[in-house]
């Protein structure tokens, strides 16, 4: 049983080492909520406008 645990720990350490050396952005911290992230309400407004234009064109 202890061999399985040791094997898992070694595999996890090796995986983290490879991922960190490969240049991936690994953050072992908590979940982040970026308040300053750019939201795109204009895109959803554009979609709604296109949908309303499509419905009005289809009714004519």
C-alpha angles and dihedrals in degrees: 000000000000090000090060092052093047090047091051093049092049092047092048092049091048091049092051091047092052093046093049093047092048091065098249117150103247118179114184092186129104125289110294125218109195106206091186093058115129110253119199108218089149090064093055090046090052091051091050091048092050091049093051091047090051092051093047091048091049093052093055 
